[in-house]
Amino acid sequence: MSRPNDLPEPDGPSADPSTELSPQQVHDAVGGFPAFTALVDDFYDLVAEDPLLRPMYPDDLEPGKRHLALFFAQYWGGGDVYGRERGHPRLRMRHAPFPVTPEAALRWAQSMAAAVRQQDWPEQAQAHVLAYVARATPTLINQLPEEVTELPQDPQDPQDSQDRQDPQGRQSRQ
C-alpha cells in the first residue's frame, strides 16, 4: 500500500531507550505511517486465516486495512490523518454491526498482539500499543454468549432499582 500524499514524512525510529517514550511519540519512534501499515498488514494476514475472525470482515480487506493504519497513526501521534479522511473514530459505533463476542474480541486482541510483537519496534512503543489493545478491546464487545441470559443487577444503582419496578410502579422484591 502506498503512503497517502497528505501524510507527513516519517522521521524514522528515534526513541532513545534510556528516556521514557510518551504515547504521542510512538508514531515517530516506530517509523511513522509505513510502520503502522506493516503492522496492519501482518495483523490482517492473521485475520485472513482465522476461522472466527475472517467471516466478520468484508471480502475486500484493503479499505479496512487502510482505516486501521490511519487510526493507529493518528492515535499514536501522527496528526489528524484518520480524522481528515473518516471523521471521529467512534469505535463502538463503527463496530456495532459486527458480532463482537468475548471470544471474537479475545481472538482479535491475540492476533493484534502477535502482529505487534512481529514488528521491530522499540520495546516501549510495543508496550504502549499492547496496553492500548488490552484496554480498548473489551469495550467493543457487543454480544454476550447465549448462556448469559440475565446480567446481575447492582442494588446500589438507582437505574437498576427503576428497572425492577412492576408495571404499576411498585418496587419488586429481590
C-alpha positions as CSV (number, residue, x, y, z in Angstrom):
1,M,0.0,0.0,0.0
2,S,1.4,3.4,-0.9
3,R,1.6,6.2,1.6
4,P,-1.0,8.9,1.1
5,N,0.5,12.2,-0.2
6,D,-1.0,14.2,2.6
7,L,0.8,12.3,5.4
8,P,4.0,13.8,6.9
9,E,7.2,12.0,6.1
10,P,8.2,9.7,9.0
11,D,11.3,10.7,11.0
12,G,12.3,7.1,11.4
13,P,13.0,5.3,14.7
14,S,14.0,7.9,17.2
15,A,13.3,6.5,20.6
16,D,16.3,6.6,23.0
17,P,15.9,3.5,25.2
18,S,17.2,5.5,28.2
19,T,14.3,8.0,28.1
20,E,10.6,7.5,28.6
21,L,8.6,7.3,25.4
22,S,5.3,9.1,25.6
23,P,2.3,7.7,23.7
24,Q,2.3,10.6,21.3
25,Q,6.0,9.8,20.4
26,V,5.1,6.2,19.3
27,H,4.4,7.3,15.7
28,D,7.8,8.7,15.1
29,A,9.6,6.1,17.3
30,V,8.3,3.2,15.1
31,G,9.0,4.9,11.8
32,G,5.7,6.7,11.1
33,F,2.8,5.7,8.9
34,P,4.8,2.9,7.0
35,A,5.3,1.1,10.3
36,F,1.6,1.1,11.1
37,T,0.9,-0.1,7.5
38,A,3.3,-3.0,8.2
39,L,1.7,-3.8,11.5
40,V,-1.8,-3.8,9.9
41,D,-0.6,-6.0,7.0
42,D,0.8,-8.5,9.5
43,F,-2.4,-8.4,11.5
44,Y,-4.7,-8.9,8.5
45,D,-2.5,-11.8,7.4
46,L,-3.6,-13.5,10.7
47,V,-7.2,-12.4,10.3
48,A,-7.4,-13.9,6.8
49,E,-6.5,-17.3,8.1
50,D,-8.7,-17.2,11.3
51,P,-12.0,-19.1,11.0
52,L,-13.6,-17.0,13.7
53,L,-12.5,-13.5,12.6
54,R,-12.4,-13.8,8.8
55,P,-16.2,-14.1,8.3
56,M,-16.6,-10.8,10.3
57,Y,-14.7,-8.9,7.6
58,P,-15.8,-8.0,4.1
59,D,-14.3,-9.8,1.1
60,D,-12.1,-6.8,0.2
61,L,-9.8,-6.3,3.2
62,E,-7.9,-3.3,1.7
63,P,-10.3,-0.4,2.9
64,G,-10.3,-1.8,6.4
65,K,-6.5,-2.1,6.4
66,R,-6.1,1.5,5.4
67,H,-8.6,2.7,8.0
68,L,-6.8,0.8,10.8
69,A,-3.4,2.0,9.8
70,L,-4.7,5.6,9.7
71,F,-6.4,5.2,13.0
72,F,-3.2,3.8,14.7
73,A,-1.0,6.5,13.1
74,Q,-3.4,9.2,14.4
75,Y,-3.8,7.7,17.9
76,W,0.0,7.4,18.3
77,G,0.9,10.9,17.4
78,G,0.8,11.1,13.6
79,G,-1.6,14.0,13.3
80,D,-5.2,14.1,12.2
81,V,-4.7,11.6,9.4
82,Y,-7.7,9.4,10.2
83,G,-9.9,12.3,11.2
84,R,-9.3,14.1,7.9
85,E,-10.5,11.1,5.9
86,R,-13.0,9.4,8.2
87,G,-14.1,11.8,10.9
88,H,-14.1,10.9,14.6
89,P,-13.2,7.2,15.1
90,R,-16.4,6.3,17.0
91,L,-15.0,2.8,17.6
92,R,-18.1,1.4,19.3
93,M,-20.4,2.7,16.6
94,R,-18.3,1.5,13.7
95,H,-18.0,-2.0,15.2
96,A,-21.7,-2.2,16.2
97,P,-22.8,-4.1,13.1
98,F,-20.3,-6.9,13.8
99,P,-20.9,-9.7,16.3
100,V,-18.1,-8.9,18.7
101,T,-18.4,-11.7,21.3
102,P,-15.9,-12.1,24.1
103,E,-14.3,-14.9,22.1
104,A,-14.0,-12.8,19.0
105,A,-12.6,-9.8,21.0
106,L,-10.0,-12.1,22.6
107,R,-9.0,-13.6,19.3
108,W,-8.7,-10.1,17.8
109,A,-6.5,-9.0,20.7
110,Q,-4.4,-12.1,20.5
111,S,-3.9,-11.6,16.7
112,M,-3.1,-7.9,17.1
113,A,-0.6,-8.6,19.9
114,A,1.1,-11.2,17.7
115,A,1.3,-8.7,14.9
116,V,2.7,-6.0,17.3
117,R,5.4,-8.5,18.5
118,Q,6.4,-9.2,14.9
119,Q,7.4,-5.6,14.4
120,D,11.0,-4.4,15.0
121,W,9.8,-1.6,17.3
122,P,11.3,-0.1,20.4
123,E,10.2,-2.1,23.5
124,Q,8.4,1.0,25.0
125,A,6.4,1.5,21.8
126,Q,5.3,-2.1,21.7
127,A,4.3,-1.8,25.4
128,H,2.2,1.3,24.7
129,V,0.4,-0.4,21.8
130,L,-0.1,-3.7,23.6
131,A,-1.5,-1.8,26.7
132,Y,-3.9,0.1,24.4
133,V,-5.1,-3.2,22.8
134,A,-5.7,-4.6,26.2
135,R,-7.7,-1.5,27.3
136,A,-9.7,-0.9,24.1
137,T,-10.7,-4.4,23.0
138,P,-13.2,-5.2,25.8
139,T,-15.1,-2.0,25.1
140,L,-16.0,-3.3,21.7
141,I,-17.8,-6.4,22.9
142,N,-21.4,-6.1,21.9
143,Q,-22.7,-9.6,22.2
144,L,-22.7,-11.9,25.2
145,P,-22.6,-15.7,25.0
146,E,-26.0,-17.3,24.8
147,E,-25.6,-18.8,28.2
148,V,-25.7,-15.3,29.7
149,T,-29.4,-14.7,29.9
150,E,-29.5,-12.0,32.6
151,L,-26.8,-9.8,34.0
152,P,-26.6,-9.4,37.7
153,Q,-28.1,-6.1,38.9
154,D,-26.4,-3.7,41.3
155,P,-28.8,-2.9,44.2
156,Q,-26.9,0.4,44.8
157,D,-27.6,1.6,41.3
158,P,-30.7,3.7,41.1
159,Q,-31.2,2.8,37.4
160,D,-31.3,-0.9,38.3
161,S,-33.8,-0.2,41.1
162,Q,-36.1,1.5,38.5
163,D,-35.7,-1.5,36.2
164,R,-37.0,-3.8,38.9
165,Q,-40.4,-1.9,39.4
166,D,-43.5,-3.7,38.3
167,P,-45.9,-2.2,35.7
168,Q,-47.8,-0.3,38.5
169,G,-44.5,1.4,39.6
170,R,-44.2,-0.7,42.8
171,Q,-40.8,-1.9,43.7
172,S,-40.4,-5.6,43.2
173,R,-38.8,-7.8,45.9
174,Q,-35.4,-9.2,45.0
